[in-house]
């Protein structure tokens, strides 16, 4: 066209826009793509230590590869904005292949990843609709990918074939092709269909909110809110895309801008959105990789033994004060002693190692009480201190002599969760519950575990103490118990077995829940992975399982080794209203059972303290806590 600087690549109409704009926008797009490539390389590096969905990784790879193949075209436009890339067969073919790949990858990301994950979450309490929704989104994604591949291939071939047809007779054909592209791409594939899918998910999440308790755990609350926000934004983008498609497809003035809108506006928006989505994915992958890398620094059994040995030696010989700086040797109060799940789990290996060495150990799957009697107390006997103090002193005294990286603060820190569990339950199952809690909260927590945090030797000779000393000990113990719940503000109930949890029948365990109730701490229930699956299957049928489990909760029917302990606890609960307390416990358990479905969306890769152990006992061999 004579005297026209900017010609639309689709309609071949003269565009009244600044020539500089045709240089700047492709330059920005090229920069965004290079940024995407760098971000994707970081993603690949982090993925070595993380497990991410295959469809997500493949979709991002296709999108970035496709956009990267378009860079030669965009750079040629920067160098010569008046040149049409379709006049060069090689340049046009490379861009066309890349465009097909990027759009197929984007469709895959929408339907096989975002929509599928949304279906699993939105219909977690409705497995029938969940399965149907996942199948529908998978089928819709496959159909849309085929449509994209076929349609875009035909479209770019026609764009090249029409290159020489610049006469007036071809104008209508170009407009028809441009409007068809806008209606199929903008209005249908990335407009109406995704908007309906995302709208369906938003409706499912709205329905899910009605079935969930108001005080669900914070990590689930954040997850649901974030999902709602993302779906709302994606729905808005889909509606906007659909409106743009209709405008470009049916209004001739805007149809004449169809090539500019696609090459310089839509692809810039697609690249920016991809950067946002990949940035979120990189952050999540980094978090997962960080947890796995931290897990790779697990101390070996012999290292743990050496740490305890060094700690006991330091504490027993009173060498801690002269050898360390004053601000290093002061032990924190009991309620500020938390430890990582990975170091607590190592005591299973120590237990098994001692058992196979022929020592008199009673079980291959020990209860927590056995771990205390046969490991914790004997190993700390010389210093007569808590296991946490031994480990802490051992870390501080062994930093130069042992390869214990990166130091005690990876394993020991102020607790983020207080764990309430039954000492007669399996210690192995307790570790599974703690590991599952870490996975569900997407962080490495520090747990207050009485068997490690409290000095078990303080309770060994309670039977020989006079009443005054015993009362002082009780006051100290109850203060420590209250602070151990109040400081983290979060308590995890380790419920085993899941159908009849032992801890809900023990007076001291109920007392811990009573304290959490009084200090308004967040209370959540933990189950082993197999129990979560069983609970979810039960919930999909009817509520009989929940009703049967809740019917077993009654503080007045609880038991304790010492009758005086039970009487004291019941007196406290009665003063606050025993029916109100029973209702509180039932409500927390009911809520936890309801949200179990939200924590079993993927295959599992991976709490408490039997406070009855707090009670004074005449048998010296029995473990006593707090």
Secondary structure, DSSP 8 states (H G I E B T S, - for coil): -TT-S-B-TTT--B--S-HHHHHHHHHHHHHHHHHHHHHHHHHHHHHTTS---HHHHHHHHHHHHHHHHTHHHHHHHHH-TT--GGGSHHHHHHHHHHHHHHHHHHHHIIIIIIIHHHHHHHTTT-HHHHHHHHHHHHHHHHHHHHHHHHHHHHHHHHHHHGGG--SGGGHHHHHHHHHHHIIIIIIIIIIIHHHHHHHHHHHHHHHHHHHS-TT--HHHHHHHHHHHHHHHHHHHHHHHHHHHHHHHHH-HHHHTTHHHIIIIIIHHHHHHHHHHHHHHHHHHHHHHHHHHHHHHT---HHHHHHHHHHHHHHHHTT-HHHHS-HHHH----GGG-EEEHHHHHHHHHHHHHHHHTT-----SS-BHHHHIIIIIHHHTTTTT--HHHHHHHHHHHHTTTS---S-GGGTEES-SEEEE--TTSBHHHHHHHHHHHHHHHTS--EEE-HHHHS-GGGGTTGGGS-HHHHHHHHHHHHHHHHHHHHTT-EEEEE-SSSSS-GGGGBHHHHHHHHHHHHHT-EEEEE--HHHHHHHHHHHHH-SHHHHHHHTT--GGG-B-SSHHHHHHHHHHHHHH-HHHHHHHHHHHHHHHHHHGGGG-SS--------GGGGS--S-TTS----
